[in-house]
Amino acid sequence: LSRAIAELPKVAIAAPMPLRALKSRVGTLDQRTARPPPKITNRFYLSVEWKALVAEIIAQRGRRCEECGRRNCRIFGDHIVELQDGGAPLDRANVRCLCGACHSLKSAAERAKRTAMSYNRD
């Protein structure tokens, strides 16, 4: 049997080619009925005054989230009462240090409250 196998003709085997998937012809449909408006950065947050205030607050209070206590992460200066809601822009008492997760949650909740208020004004 081994001799019969050895006498078989040698056939070159090509390396397997990777499979390629076809692009889907079906597009995705966004089914949300209410879409939040796109976020537009307020130019105030790019100002030298705001950046200096946040740097001073972080130096004074430490690089720690004042909501969850997380350390050694990126810290954002967050207005307790947002500017759109009448908060003081450069008041130290109106600014707290938040990590990215807490800042995103707080900002989304405030935006949702404002959106709900705008729908209830009818």
N, C-alpha and C positions, 0 to 999 in steps of 0.2 A: 504494500500500500504506500509506504513512504517513497519507494522507487517510482511508483506511478505518479505521485504528486510531484516529485522532482523532475520528471520528464514533461510535465505540462509546460506549454509555452508561457514565457514571461510576458505579462501585460503591464504596461505603464499605467499607474493609477494617478490621476490628476488630484491636486490638492483641493479639498472641498472649498467651494466658493461661498462667501457669506450670503445669507438670504437678505433680500431687500424688500421692505414693506412698501406697498403702494400708498400714496397719499390719499387720505379720505376725500371722497367727492361730496360728502355730506358736511355742510357747515354746521357750526353750533349756533344755537338760538338762545339769546339771553331772555329768560322768561320773567325776570323781575318786572313788576309793574311800576315800582317807584325806585328810581335811581338817585343816589345822593349826588349833589353837584360836585364837579371835580375840585380837588383841593388847590387853592391858589395861595402861595406863600406871601404873607404880609411882609412888605419891605422893611418894616420896623425890626423884624427878627434878624435882619442882615446888617443892622446898624452897629457902629462901633460902640455906642452907648449901651445897647442891650448886651452885646458880647462881653463888655467890660463888667457889667453888673453881674452877669451869670458867673463869670470867672471869680469875682470877689465873693459871691455867695458860696460857691463850691469851695473856695479856699477857707472860708470862715466855718462852714458847716460840715465840710468833709465830702468826699466823693462816695456818698451813700444815699440810696433812695429813701426818701422820707415817708413813703407809703408802705413798702414791703421790707425795707432794711437791707436790700441787696447791695453788695459792695463790689469794687473792682470791675465796673462795667461802665458803659457810656451813660453819662448823666445829662439830663435835659433840664433847663430852667423852664418851669411851667407856671403860668399865671393861675392863681387860685380862682380869681374871678377873671374870666377871659376878657380881652380887649373888646370883643364884639358885644359883650354883655355889660360893658361900662367899667371894667377894671382899670386901675391905675397902671400905666405902662412901666414906669421905672420905680415903683414903690417896693422896697425890700420885703415888706410885710405881705405883699400880694404875690410873691414868687417863692416857689418851693422846688426842691431838687427831686426829680423822678427818673427812674430807669426807663428804658425804652418801652417795656411791656406795660408798666403802669401809666406812662404818658399816653400811649396809644389807647388804652382802655378809657382813661379819663377824657381824652379829646373826643373819642367816638361817642361816649355817653353825652357829653355837652352838645355835640353836633346833633345827636338824635333828639335831645330836648328842644333845641332851637327849631329843628325841622318840624317836630310835633306841634310846637307853638305856632309856627307859620301856617300849618294846615288847619289849626283850630280857630284861626282869626276870621273865618267866613261869617 
